[in-house]
Amino acid sequence: MKKALVFGLAVTVLHLILSGIAWSFAGGNAAPGARHGAVATATWDVLRFPLFFAFSRDVVTEWFFPLMMLNSVTWGALCLVIASRVLAAFRR
């Protein structure tokens, strides 16, 4: 369980860092006339799943950073559950 917990925490931190980077490169955050690639937009679309799709634009705008942290915790918790089940299957 300890390995799965460390893995889940690492995924949470890594997801939060990558979400911040992907958000900063996404098209809506660029200066007027700046060019952004499709990879940056696609990366942000993947990393903002599921919580940013679950709430309205007004809620996302007002609660952006807490929602981004909660989204990363959601990803970490999901990976924690998957890692603990995989590790338990290998122990048998």
Secondary structure, DSSP 8 states (H G I E B T S, - for coil): -HHHHHHHHHHHHHHHHHHHHHHHHSGGGS-TT----HHHHHHHHHHTTTHHHHS-HHHHHHTHHHHHHHHHHHHHHHHHHHHHHHHHHHH-
